[in-house]
Amino acid sequence: MLIKLAGPTMLFAALIGPAGAAERLPDAIAAPGESVVLSVHAEGAQVYECKAGSDGKLAWAFREPIATLLSEGKTIGRHYAGPNWEFADGSAVVGKAIGNAPGATAADIPWLKLEVAARRGSGTLTPVTTVQRINTHGGKLDGACDKAGEFKSAPYSAEYVFLKKG
């Protein structure tokens, strides 16, 4: 059990390196010149809705994330549609995706780089300019569905890294 809990953190440390250097991350999501404010673990679900695609066939379409943000095993915030990250200290940011890289397996949602498009409150997230989603596990739901308007969730976990310029 201890190895499972330490795993994502160890993988994250290996990816960003000892000095927080992001050169080992895929270029599409790297944030050179930015420093880590905080890294948190997220556990939750990616929610999908059954919708008609451009071909008229019903398929699962991403709707929103719902996740709990954890640090050292304690809940410190939540992640939800927007995409929003909101911390218990009242600070929050909204991101806009500007880069992505494939997850480790076909079942894993992509790694993302998001720029902060809006912020509110004051606290830990106040100086954040970039959010990275890395070390994703699960969360993908592909393929046909039977009934338009039906919802289904796919469990996922990820690390969210909050960065600031300078």
N, C-alpha and C positions, 0 to 999 in steps of 0.2 A: 504494500500500500504506500509506503513512504516513497518508493521509486516513482510511482504513478503521480503523486502530488508534486514531486520535485522535477519531474520530466519537462513540462512546458517551460519552467523557469530556466532549467539548464540549457534547453534548446535555444531559448531567447538569448541567454548570455553568450552562447556560442555564435549566434547570428550577429549580434551587435558588437561583440568583441569587448575586451576589458575596459577600453576607454570610451565606450559608447559609439565607436565608429560604425557607420552603417555600410561600409563597403562590401560586406558579404550579403547584404540583401539584394534582391533583383533590382536592376537599374530603375525599372518602372515605378518602384515604390521607395527607393532610397531618398533620404533627405539630408544631403551633404550640407554641412555648416550649421545644422540644427542640433540642439542638445536635448536630452531626455528630461522631461519634467517628472513623469511618473509612468510606470508600466503596470497594467492591471490585467487580471485574468477575467474572462467573461464566460459564463455558462448560461445557455438559453436555447432559443429556437428561432429559426428563420421561418416566417409564416408565408404560405403560398395560397393563391386563389385560383380556382379553375376558371379559365377564360378562353375565349376563342382567339386563336392566333391569326396572323395575317393570311394564312391559308384557309381560315374558317374552321379549323379543327380545334377541339378543346385540348388545352394543355395547362400544366401548372405554371403560373406566373408569380414571380416574387412580389410580395406585398409589403412586409415590414419585419424588422428584427425585434425580438423581445429578449433581453438578457439582464442578468444580475452582474454587476462589476464587483470583483473581489480583490482584496489585497491582504496578504498574510492570513487567508482563510476567513476574513471578515467582510461583510457586505459594506461597500463604500459608495455605491451608486447604482444607476441603471442606464441601459441603452435601449432606445426605442426609435420608432419611425421619425424620419427627418433627413438623415440620421442624427439623433441627439444623444449626447452623453451628459448625464446629470449626476453630480456628486452630492453627497449628504451635506456638504458645507454650503450648498446653495449655488455653487458655480456650475455653469453648463455651456456647452458649445454645440453648434450645428455644423456638420461637415458636408463638403461637396467632393465627390470622387474625382480625382485627377490622374490616377494611375492604378493598374492592377497587374497581378502576376498569378499564375495558376497555383492552386493548393497542391499539397503533396500527393493526393490521390484524386481520382475522378469523383469521389464522393464528398470532397472537401470544397467549401466555398473559396473563392479566390482571396488572395492577400490584396489589401487595398492601401492606397495612399489618398488621404482626404485633406483638403485645405479647409481651415476654419472659415466659414462664411458668415457666422453670427455667433455672438456670445451674450450671456446674461449672468447676473449675479456676480459675486466677488468671492474668490477663493482659489483653490488649487488649479482650476482650469483657466483662470483669467489670462495668464501669459501665453497659453497654447496657440500655436499657429498651424500645426500639422498633426494629424492623427494617422497612425499606421495600424492596420489589422494584419497580424501575422500569426503563424503557427495554428492555422485553422484546422479544425477536425469536424467533419460532418457538415450538415446544414444544406446540402443540395437535394433538390427534389425535381426530377426531370420526368418527362413522358406525358402520356395521355391521361386524361381524367374523364369522368363520366357525367358530371352535373355542374353546369355553369353556376358560379356563385358559392360553390363548396370551398371550405378552407381546410388546409392540412399543414401541420408544422413538422419541421425536420430539426431534431436536436443538433446543437453545435456548441463548440467551445473555440475560443481564440484568445490571443493576447492583444490588447490595445495599448499602443505606445503613444503617449502624448508628448509632443516636442515643441520647442520654441526656437525662434531664430536667435543666433548669437551665442 
